[in-house]
Amino acid sequence: MASSDDIEHRKNITAVVDRQRKIQREIDAVDAAAAQPSGGEQESVQAGLRRHPAPPFPEQHLSKPGVESELNPPPEFMAPDYKGSEKLQDMVALVTGGDSGIGRAVAVLFAREGADVAIVYLSEDGDAELTKQCIEKEGRRCLLLPGDVKDAGFCQSAVQRTVETFGKLDVLVNNAAFQEHAARIEDISEEHFDETIRTNIYGYFHMAKAAVPHLKQGASIINTGSETGLFGNANLLDYSTTKGAIHAFTRSLATNLVSRGIRVNAVAPGPVWTPLNPADKSAEQLKTFGQSTDMKRPAQPEELSPAYVFLASPVCSSYITGIILPVLGGVTGGA
């Protein structure tokens, strides 16, 4: 039987989801009143070992926070051509937003490289269970931790449960995010702005603060930034602000922790085919998602995850800290 604390915890998670969907509905209503036609089709660039999906995509619009199993085509996260080589053997990682998207792809490759993985997520139990199954198929253990990263107490609990379950913590990946566009600054409500700031900045701060006392020499923190934090985005004022802050937080925390042998870096993706964007963009806009990159398509999550392995592995990046690694599908990216 669930305890009163568990029941209250689930009520809080439900309230967060309801609030995010309310913000989404408000912006959807604004969009419906000012719909814009999409551009034409362009040939995508394929530079890997196999072809990845490219625009035009089927029209779809997901309810927040976004369920990956509802996305068409399904995001590619398994990286079948990637062979593990024990770069993270017997290490322990905690990945926020690890149920889907970039976080899921990172969790799977971490497991393939020998790590046990704890996953923080908001409410997407089905996605989280599938990610757990994928990690266990790689021969590693997985701990699922549903909760809200805006809550400092939950972040402390998530880290503590990870350490109690696996005995230690070696890698923290801050990846959970809230994104909802707005064409005009007047359309960003106080509730909207607060949800973005508190999820994307407070969440990273709370998790790092909780994790650092458990990190030893050789450990690392990897933050997910964004091209919007590098170049800005007219329709993502609040989100871009948080991503710029995350880049500054990364560099500052790297300097703060370097004497303790803890490295801190960030990956700055361009457009990626994850539930985050279909839960933000209109169905019409999603048809051409990623087309403005040099490669004329969005990245698949499995095209991002090796960057996180590189930054997490001491044998790959022991002399790298404080960098923002762009993975943009070109020189400047573009959603």
Number of C-alpha atoms within 10 A of each C-alpha: 5 7 8 9 9 11 11 12 16 17 11 15 16 15 12 19 17 14 16 21 17 15 20 23 14 15 22 18 10 14 16 10 8 8 11 10 7 11 10 10 13 15 11 19 15 14 10 9 7 7 10 17 17 25 19 18 16 14 14 17 21 20 17 25 24 22 23 24 15 15 18 14 13 14 23 19 23 17 16 8 9 11 10 15 10 15 19 25 16 15 22 25 29 30 26 32 24 30 31 29 27 30 28 30 27 27 34 29 26 32 28 25 22 22 28 28 30 28 25 27 25 22 21 18 15 14 20 26 15 15 23 25 15 21 23 17 13 19 14 20 19 26 19 21 26 22 22 24 29 22 17 17 13 19 26 17 16 26 25 17 17 24 19 11 13 18 11 18 26 24 30 27 28 28 24 26 24 19 25 26 23 23 15 12 12 7 13 20 14 8 12 23 16 13 21 22 21 18 21 28 23 17 23 27 21 19 27 22 15 20 23 19 9 14 20 15 13 16 24 27 28 26 26 25 30 28 23 24 20 17 13 17 17 14 14 19 19 24 25 23 19 25 25 20 17 25 24 17 20 26 18 13 20 22 15 13 16 14 10 12 16 23 30 30 26 29 23 23 26 23 25 25 25 25 25 24 22 27 24 24 22 19 16 18 21 23 22 24 24 26 25 18 22 17 22 24 29 30 25 23 24 23 21 24 24 17 16 25 20 15 25 28 21 17 12 12 13 17 8 13 24 20 18 23 17 21 21 24 24 14 11 15 25 24 20
